[in-house]
Amino acid sequence: MAARTLGLVLSLWLFVSAFAWRRPPASFANACLVGLAAAVAALAGMSRARARFVAAALSAWLLVSAFVLPRGPELAFRNDVVVAVLMLAVSLVPGTMYLRDAESRRAHV
């Protein structure tokens, strides 16, 4: 499904954006780790319907951490918030790319 692909693109952008702006170490590590973990969750979500909930949890953490962790430049903060909201929205879309019709009907929560 296109939602998993968009989730993958967003998570990879989060990882790359960690290097785009000078950030405090905690914010840098968070963006890198959440970006990579969300990419793995998006890839897993292509074949396992429930893996999208991991991506939802990671995006929720990214949103919270944008306000809790030390802030860097305003642009980096806004980027994290926008990416978190988009990743959360995309992760709530049910479905996978590779399940058969009968399996996908059962897997939709």
N, C-alpha and C positions, 0 to 999 in steps of 0.2 A: 504494500500500500504506500502511497505517496507520503503519508504521514511519517512513516518510519524513515524514509529517505530524507525528508525535511528535518527530522530529529537528528539524523546523522550529520547533516550539513551544519545545523546549528551547533551541535556539540563540537565539531571540528573547528568551527569559527571561534567558539569560546576558547579552545586550546590555543589557536593561533593568536587571538586577541590578547592573551596573557603576555605575549612578547611585544605587542604593538605599543603599549604604554608602560611607562615606569610605574610600578606598583609596590606597595609594601610587601615584604616577603610572604606574609600570611595570605594576602589577597592573590599574589602570583601563584603560590602553591595551590590555593583553592581553585583558581580558574583552570590550571593545568590538570589537576586531579579530577575535578568534576567534569571537565571537557572530555578527558579520556574515558572515564567511567560511563558517562552518558553515551559516548560513541559505541562502547561495547554493549550497553543496554539497547541502543537503537538497532544494532546488528542482530542481537539476540531476539529483539522484538519482531524482526522480519520472519522468524519461524516459530516463535513462541509468544502467543497472545498476551500472556500475563507478564512478560518481561517489560512491558510498557509501564508498569507500576513502579519499577525500579527507576526508570527515567523520570517519572512524575516525582518521586521522592528526591531524586538528585536536583531536579529543577526547583523544587520547593526549598531545598537547602541552599541552593544558589541565591534565591531571592532573599532568604533570611540573612545569609552571610554577607550579602551586599550592604546590609544595614548594620551588621554586628561587627564584622572585621574592620580593621583600620582601612580608611579610604585612601585611594590614590587620586589620580586626576578625575575630575568630574566626568569626563568622557568615558573613562573606564568604568566608573560606577554606573552611569546610564546604560552602557553596553551590557553590563552584567544583569541589570534589572530587565531590560528589554529581552535579552536572550532567555532569561529565566521564565518570563511570562510566556514567550512564544514556545519554549520547550515544554512548559506545563500544558499549554493548550494542545499542542501536537500530541503529547503523550496520552491525553485523555480520549483521543480518537481511537475507537476499537478496531480490531482487525490486524491481519498480518498479510504478507505478500505470498506466502508459499503453502498455506494450508489448503486442503481440499474443501469444497463447499460444505460438506457435512461436518467436518472437523471445525471449520471456522464458525459455523452457527453455534456449536456447542461451546466454543472457546470465547465467544463474545460475552463479556460480563456486563 
